[in-house]
Structures are given as C-alpha cells and as structure tokens.
Amino acid sequence: MLSYALRRLLSAIPTLFIIVTAAFFMMRIAPGGPFDQERTLEATVMANLNATFGLDKPLWQQYAIYLGNLFQGDMGPSFIYRDKRVHEILAEGLPISMQLGATALVLALVLGCLLGSMAALRQNTRTDFGVIAVATFGITVPNFVVAPVLSLVFAVMLSWLPAQGWGNWNQMLLPVIALALPQVAVVTRLIRGSMIEALRSDHVRTARAYGLPARMVVVKHALRAAILPAISYLGPAAAALLTGSIVVEQVFNLPGIGRYFVQGALNRDYTLVMGTVVIVAIFVVVFNLIVDLLYAVLDPRVRYD
C-alpha cells in the first residue's frame, strides 16, 4: 500500500503543474490589474509598482519566475496586503478554514449516517419519506441562501447567536451549520441507498441467520459496506470544506482562505489567488488518495500492490 501511495503522489505532480499553469494564465488574461483604481495612478507610479512586483517582464518570464519560487516554497508577495507574503496570509486563514470545515465534515458524516441508516431500516414508512424530503430540501437549497437566512433569523431577529466573529463556540455554531447542512443531505441520501442494498446482501443475511444482534449486524456489517459511496463523495468534499467555504466565510466575516480568495480575485491579487489554488489542489489530491486507501481498509476485496 505504501508503494501505491508513493506512486499516486508522484503521478499527482503533473496534475498540479497543469492546474498551476492554467490558473496562472487565466488570471493574467482577465481584464484589470492589481493596481487599477477608481482614480488612475500616475504613469511613473504605475511603472514603479509594476517593476517592484515583476509585472513589467514578459508573461513567460513571470511564469518561469513564479514556478521557480513555488518549487522553493515561496508563493510571492501579496499585491494588496502590503508587507505580507502569501504564505503568511494563508497560514493565518487556513487554520480557521480547516477548523470550520473539519467540524462541518464530522457533523455531516455523523448525522448523514444516522439519518440515512434510520431511513433505510424503516424503508417506505413515514420516517423514510420524511428523511428523504428533508434531505432533498437540503440539497436543493444552496449555501448562499442558507447562510444569510440563518444569520437573519438567529443573529438579527432572535439575537441568540452572533452574526460574525470566530473563536467561541457560539460564534462557530452558525457557520458550521450553514456549511454542514448541504453535506448532511447528500450523505444521508448516499447512506440510505447503499444501506438498503447492503441489508439485502448475502453476508448480512448470513450474519442475521447466525443470530447476531441486530445492532451488530447493522453497524459492523451493513454500515461498513454502505459507507463506501459516502467516503467517495467526502474525498473532494472534504478538500473543499477544509480549505474554506467562500460563501460562508463571506457572510459571517470569517478570516479564512475562502474569504481571502474572494478578496484576492476581486482585487486581482494574482499571487494570493494562485496560492489559494495551489493549496486547494494539494488538498484535493491528498484527500482523493486518502479515500482510495480507506477503500482498502473498509472493503477486503480491494487490494493495492
């Protein structure tokens, strides 16, 4: 398994290279620049700024310099946040995004498994129909609707929870719920469908025939097989959650990398956007690898040489 993991990591290098290259040139061909303002700067000032940040060089040379610095772990200076390097900004925002995303991910997995299993065990009953209805509603309502509504109801109208900030549990509650609700709905539907299939499988019927307790049959045998589709989904979902939700961090004014990404894109902060893209790409590669390795742990039929 170790050799397989090393091969996957090595094969991810060309993928990361393509992502970085595409993001670099897409940022450069977008209209506007990092120093465009409502009041046009003097030509001399603009020329000095471009020279300071290397924007006066040919595009291919800028690309080569960026790649060389990136291989050394240097993501460059931020064009907007003066006197700050991109890695310093990301180091400030990434822990907040990871804490928010990890909490939402655990909540989605626990509630999704619980609700999905409950619906599967009571298939075609009111409980099943109710869970499906709630899950469908959760999937169809996006974050940019859920987050403002939660803030309006619980922070503005009821004054139960703060509308922004980070650090205390009550400040975390609304962002975590807003981020977790769509994931809970997806995991619930995945677990329900795969659990129904698992309960009808031969090994579960054999376990029941041997007289094993119902809880052991469901948790140890059926759920272990049913969780595999959810694990596949949670690979890229975990990468997105742990690297910050753009909408949730904007609505609740959280200083995570999702919010920095939005500000960087709006202000044409090339290096900040590129740094965020690199971090997200690395998370996607790593979590997809983790999902593949978990398959081998959960499913004895899967083996990696």
C-alpha positions in Angstrom: 0.0 0.0 0.0 2.9 2.3 0.7 4.3 1.9 -2.8 0.9 2.6 -4.2 0.6 5.8 -2.2 4.0 7.0 -3.3 3.1 6.3 -7.0 -0.1 8.3 -6.6 1.7 11.2 -5.1 4.3 11.2 -7.8 1.6 11.0 -10.5 -0.1 14.0 -9.0 2.9 16.3 -9.8 1.9 16.7 -13.5 -1.7 17.3 -12.4 -0.6 20.1 -10.0 1.6 21.5 -12.7 -1.3 21.7 -15.2 -3.5 23.3 -12.6 -0.9 25.9 -11.6 -0.2 26.7 -15.3 -3.9 27.1 -16.2 -4.6 29.3 -13.2 -1.6 31.5 -13.8 -2.5 32.3 -17.4 -6.2 32.6 -16.7 -5.5 35.2 -14.0 -3.3 37.1 -16.3 -5.7 37.3 -19.3 -8.6 38.5 -17.0 -9.3 42.2 -17.5 -7.9 44.7 -15.0 -4.9 44.6 -12.8 -3.9 44.7 -9.1 -3.2 48.4 -9.2 -6.2 49.5 -11.1 -8.2 52.0 -9.0 -11.1 54.4 -9.5 -8.5 57.2 -9.7 -5.9 56.4 -12.2 -2.3 56.4 -10.9 0.4 58.4 -12.5 2.3 56.7 -15.2 5.6 56.9 -13.2 3.9 55.4 -10.0 2.3 52.6 -12.1 5.6 51.8 -13.8 7.4 51.6 -10.4 4.8 49.3 -8.9 4.9 47.0 -12.0 8.7 46.9 -11.7 8.6 46.2 -8.0 6.3 43.2 -8.4 7.9 42.0 -11.7 4.8 42.8 -13.8 6.8 44.7 -16.3 8.5 41.5 -17.5 7.2 39.3 -20.4 4.5 36.9 -19.4 6.6 33.8 -20.0 9.3 35.2 -17.7 6.8 36.0 -15.0 5.6 32.4 -15.2 9.1 30.9 -15.1 9.9 33.1 -12.0 6.7 32.1 -10.3 7.3 28.4 -10.9 10.9 28.7 -9.6 9.8 30.4 -6.4 6.9 28.0 -5.9 9.3 25.0 -6.1 11.2 26.7 -3.2 8.0 27.1 -1.2 7.8 30.9 -1.9 4.3 31.9 -3.1 5.4 35.5 -3.5 4.2 38.8 -2.0 0.6 39.9 -1.9 -0.2 42.8 -4.2 -3.0 44.1 -1.9 -1.9 43.2 1.6 1.3 45.2 1.8 4.4 43.9 3.6 2.9 40.4 3.7 3.8 37.3 1.8 1.1 35.0 0.5 2.2 32.1 2.7 1.8 34.3 5.8 -1.7 35.2 4.8 -2.6 31.6 4.1 -1.0 30.5 7.4 -3.4 32.9 9.2 -6.5 31.8 7.3 -6.0 28.1 6.8 -6.4 27.0 10.4 -9.7 28.8 10.7 -11.0 27.3 7.4 -9.7 23.8 8.5 -11.4 24.0 11.9 -14.6 25.2 10.3 -14.5 22.6 7.6 -13.5 19.7 9.9 -16.3 20.4 12.3 -18.8 20.6 9.5 -17.4 17.4 7.9 -17.7 15.4 11.1 -21.2 16.7 11.7 -22.2 15.8 8.2 -20.8 12.3 8.4 -22.4 11.5 11.8 -25.8 13.0 11.1 -25.8 11.7 7.5 -25.0 8.1 8.6 -27.6 8.3 11.4 -30.4 9.7 9.2 -29.6 7.5 6.2 -29.5 4.3 8.3 -32.7 5.2 10.0 -34.4 5.8 6.7 -33.1 2.5 5.3 -34.2 0.5 8.3 -37.7 2.0 8.0 -37.9 1.9 4.2 -41.2 3.1 2.7 -42.5 4.4 6.0 -43.3 8.0 7.2 -39.8 8.2 8.7 -38.2 7.2 5.4 -40.3 9.7 3.4 -39.6 12.5 5.9 -35.9 11.9 5.9 -35.9 11.9 2.0 -37.9 15.1 1.9 -35.6 16.9 4.3 -32.5 15.6 2.5 -33.9 16.7 -0.9 -34.6 20.2 0.5 -31.1 20.4 2.0 -29.6 19.5 -1.4 -31.6 22.0 -3.4 -31.1 25.0 -1.1 -27.5 26.3 -1.6 -25.2 27.9 0.9 -25.7 31.4 -0.3 -29.3 31.0 0.8 -28.9 29.0 4.0 -26.1 31.2 5.5 -27.9 34.6 5.2 -31.2 33.1 6.4 -29.5 31.6 9.5 -27.8 34.9 10.2 -31.0 36.8 9.8 -33.1 34.5 12.0 -30.8 33.6 14.8 -28.5 36.6 14.9 -30.7 39.6 13.9 -34.2 38.6 14.7 -33.8 36.4 17.7 -30.3 37.7 18.9 -29.4 34.2 20.1 -26.1 33.9 18.3 -23.5 36.4 17.0 -23.6 37.2 13.3 -19.9 37.2 12.8 -16.6 36.5 14.6 -14.6 33.4 15.3 -13.2 31.8 18.4 -16.0 30.9 20.8 -18.4 28.0 20.3 -21.4 30.3 19.8 -19.5 32.1 17.0 -18.8 28.8 15.3 -22.3 27.4 15.5 -24.0 29.3 12.6 -21.1 28.9 10.1 -20.7 25.2 10.9 -24.4 24.6 10.5 -24.6 26.6 7.2 -21.6 24.6 5.8 -22.7 21.2 7.1 -26.4 21.2 6.1 -25.9 20.5 2.3 -23.3 17.9 3.1 -25.7 16.2 5.7 -28.4 16.0 3.0 -26.0 14.4 0.4 -24.5 11.9 2.8 -28.0 11.0 4.1 -29.2 10.1 0.6 -26.0 8.2 -0.2 -26.1 6.2 3.0 -29.8 5.4 2.6 -29.4 4.0 -0.9 -26.3 2.0 -0.2 -27.7 0.8 3.2 -30.8 -0.6 1.6 -28.6 -2.6 -0.9 -26.3 -3.7 1.9 -29.1 -5.0 4.1 -30.2 -7.2 1.2 -26.7 -8.6 0.6 -25.7 -12.2 1.3 -23.2 -11.5 4.0 -25.8 -9.5 6.0 -28.4 -12.2 5.6 -25.8 -14.8 6.8 -25.0 -12.7 9.9 -28.7 -12.5 10.7 -29.0 -16.3 10.2 -26.2 -16.8 12.7 -28.3 -14.9 15.3 -26.1 -11.9 15.7 -27.6 -8.9 17.5 -29.4 -6.5 15.1 -27.2 -3.6 16.2 -24.0 -5.6 15.4 -25.4 -6.6 12.0 -26.3 -3.0 11.1 -23.2 -1.3 12.4 -20.5 -3.8 11.8 -21.6 -5.4 8.6 -24.2 -3.3 6.7 -22.9 0.2 7.6 -19.3 -0.8 6.8 -20.3 -1.7 3.3 -22.9 1.2 2.9 -20.4 3.9 3.9 -18.2 3.4 0.9 -20.2 5.6 -1.5 -20.2 8.3 1.1 -16.5 8.0 1.6 -16.0 8.5 -2.2 -18.1 11.7 -2.1 -16.4 13.0 1.1 -13.0 13.0 -0.6 -13.4 16.0 -2.8 -16.0 17.4 -0.4 -13.5 17.3 2.5 -10.9 19.2 0.4 -13.5 21.9 -0.4 -14.7 22.2 3.2 -11.3 22.2 4.8 -9.9 24.8 2.5 -12.7 27.2 3.3 -16.2 28.0 2.0 -16.3 31.2 0.0 -19.9 32.0 0.7 -20.0 31.1 4.4 -16.8 32.9 5.2 -18.0 36.0 3.4 -21.4 36.0 5.1 -20.1 35.5 8.6 -17.0 37.6 8.0 -14.5 34.8 8.9 -10.8 35.4 8.1 -10.4 32.1 6.3 -8.7 31.4 3.0 -12.1 31.3 1.2 -12.6 35.0 2.1 -9.1 35.8 1.1 -9.6 34.1 -2.2 -12.7 36.3 -2.9 -10.8 39.5 -2.0 -7.8 38.4 -4.0 -9.9 37.7 -7.1 -11.8 41.0 -6.8 -8.6 43.0 -6.4 -6.6 41.0 -9.0 -4.1 39.9 -6.3 -2.5 37.3 -8.6 -0.2 35.7 -6.1 -2.9 35.4 -3.4 -5.3 33.7 -5.8 -2.6 31.4 -7.1 -1.6 30.5 -3.6 -5.1 29.5 -2.7 -5.5 27.5 -5.9 -2.3 25.6 -5.1 -3.5 24.8 -1.5 -6.9 23.6 -2.7 -5.3 21.5 -5.5 -3.0 19.8 -2.9 -5.9 19.1 -0.6 -7.9 17.5 -3.4 -5.0 15.2 -4.4 -4.3 14.2 -0.8 -7.9 13.5 0.1 -8.6 11.5 -3.0 -5.6 9.4 -2.1 -6.9 9.0 1.5 -10.3 7.9 0.1 -8.6 5.2 -2.0 -6.6 4.0 0.9 -9.8 3.9 3.1 -11.4 1.7 0.5 -8.7 -0.9 1.1 -9.3 -0.7 4.8 -13.1 -0.9 4.7 -13.5 -3.3 1.8 -11.4 -6.5 2.0 -12.0 -7.1 -1.8 -9.8 -4.0 -2.6 -6.1 -4.5 -2.6 -3.3 -2.2 -3.8 0.0 -3.6 -4.9 
